[in-house]
Amino acid sequence: QVRVAESGGGLVQAGGSLRLVCVASGLNSRNLMGSSRYSMAWYRQPPGRQRELVASISNEGSTDYSDSVKGRFTISRDNVDNTVYLQMNSLKPDDIADYYCKLTIYTALGQREYWGQGTQVTVSS
């Protein structure tokens, strides 16, 4: 069974940094179904607001960021360990949220999504 797990959240002062880590496990030839296409993304859900996309990265290394984090956050991956990172710099109180990692696998039979349980980021002013 494919599982996604986040870590690295915590409390940081405004202007500080955190690095979130997302590890995908349970990947095998059966659930990958020969696919070489995937994306991993970070979402966040601030208190009282809807979940929103923060950053994503494809199997080819293409990245995308929301306007609110451009220039401050960086998404990267480690293919050997099936791990994706979100380096967050210059954190603001507006960044307070639960952060979620999503793995999407694209196969000939369709698209499959796997979500982590989330990790909380708190920024003090």
C-alpha positions as CSV (number, residue, x, y, z in Angstrom):
1,Q,0.0,0.0,0.0
2,V,1.3,3.4,-0.9
3,R,1.7,5.8,2.0
4,V,2.7,9.4,2.2
5,A,4.0,11.0,5.4
6,E,5.1,14.5,6.2
7,S,7.3,15.9,8.9
8,G,9.3,18.9,9.7
9,G,6.6,21.3,10.9
10,G,6.9,23.3,14.0
11,L,7.0,26.8,15.5
12,V,9.3,29.4,14.1
13,Q,9.6,33.2,14.5
14,A,8.7,35.4,11.6
15,G,11.6,35.6,9.1
16,G,12.8,32.1,10.1
17,S,13.0,28.9,8.1
18,L,11.7,25.4,8.1
19,R,12.2,22.4,5.9
20,L,9.3,20.1,5.4
21,V,9.9,16.5,4.4
22,C,7.5,14.1,2.6
23,V,8.3,10.4,2.2
24,A,6.4,8.1,-0.1
25,S,6.6,4.4,0.9
26,G,5.1,1.2,-0.3
27,L,5.8,1.8,-3.9
28,N,6.2,-1.3,-6.0
29,S,5.8,-2.5,-9.6
30,R,2.2,-3.5,-8.9
31,N,0.9,-0.1,-7.8
32,L,3.2,1.9,-10.1
33,M,1.9,-0.3,-13.0
34,G,5.0,0.6,-15.1
35,S,4.4,4.3,-14.8
36,S,7.2,6.7,-15.0
37,R,5.1,9.8,-14.6
38,Y,4.3,11.3,-11.3
39,S,4.0,14.6,-9.5
40,M,4.4,15.5,-5.8
41,A,2.9,18.6,-4.4
42,W,2.6,20.6,-1.2
43,Y,-0.8,22.0,-0.1
44,R,-1.7,24.0,2.9
45,Q,-4.8,24.8,4.8
46,P,-4.8,27.9,7.0
47,P,-7.2,28.1,9.9
48,G,-10.7,28.8,8.7
49,R,-9.7,28.7,5.0
50,Q,-9.8,26.2,2.2
51,R,-6.8,24.0,1.2
52,E,-4.6,25.6,-1.4
53,L,-1.8,24.5,-3.6
54,V,1.6,25.7,-2.5
55,A,4.2,24.0,-4.8
56,S,4.5,21.0,-7.1
57,I,7.2,19.1,-8.9
58,S,7.0,16.6,-11.7
59,N,9.0,13.5,-12.5
60,E,10.9,15.6,-15.0
61,G,11.8,18.2,-12.4
62,S,9.4,20.9,-13.5
63,T,8.3,23.1,-10.6
64,D,5.4,25.4,-9.9
65,Y,4.6,27.7,-7.0
66,S,1.8,29.8,-5.8
67,D,2.3,33.5,-6.1
68,S,2.2,33.9,-2.3
69,V,5.4,31.8,-1.8
70,K,7.4,32.5,-4.9
71,G,10.9,33.6,-4.0
72,R,10.6,32.2,-0.5
73,F,9.8,28.5,-0.8
74,T,11.6,25.9,-2.8
75,I,10.4,22.4,-3.7
76,S,12.9,19.6,-4.5
77,R,13.0,15.9,-4.6
78,D,15.3,12.9,-3.9
79,N,14.5,10.2,-6.4
80,V,16.5,7.5,-4.6
81,D,14.6,7.9,-1.3
82,N,11.2,8.8,-2.9
83,T,11.3,12.0,-0.9
84,V,10.2,15.6,-1.6
85,Y,11.2,18.6,0.4
86,L,9.8,22.1,0.9
87,Q,12.3,24.6,2.0
88,M,10.5,27.5,3.5
89,N,12.4,30.8,4.1
90,S,11.3,34.2,5.3
91,L,8.2,32.7,7.0
92,K,5.3,35.0,7.7
93,P,2.3,34.7,10.0
94,D,0.3,34.3,6.7
95,D,2.1,30.9,6.3
96,I,0.5,29.4,9.4
97,A,-1.3,26.3,8.2
98,D,-1.4,22.6,8.2
99,Y,0.8,21.5,5.3
100,Y,-0.1,18.3,3.3
101,C,1.9,16.3,0.8
102,K,0.3,14.7,-2.2
103,L,1.7,12.1,-4.6
104,T,0.0,11.7,-8.0
105,I,0.8,8.7,-10.1
106,Y,-0.2,8.8,-13.8
107,T,-0.8,5.3,-15.3
108,A,-2.5,4.0,-18.5
109,L,-5.5,3.2,-16.3
110,G,-5.8,6.7,-14.8
111,Q,-4.6,9.0,-12.1
112,R,-4.1,8.0,-8.5
113,E,-3.6,10.4,-5.6
114,Y,-2.1,9.7,-2.2
115,W,-2.3,12.2,0.7
116,G,-0.3,12.5,3.8
117,Q,-1.8,13.3,7.2
118,G,-0.3,16.8,7.4
119,T,2.2,18.7,9.5
120,Q,1.5,21.9,11.3
121,V,3.5,25.1,10.7
122,T,3.2,28.0,13.2
123,V,4.9,31.3,12.8
124,S,5.1,33.8,15.6
125,S,5.4,37.6,15.1
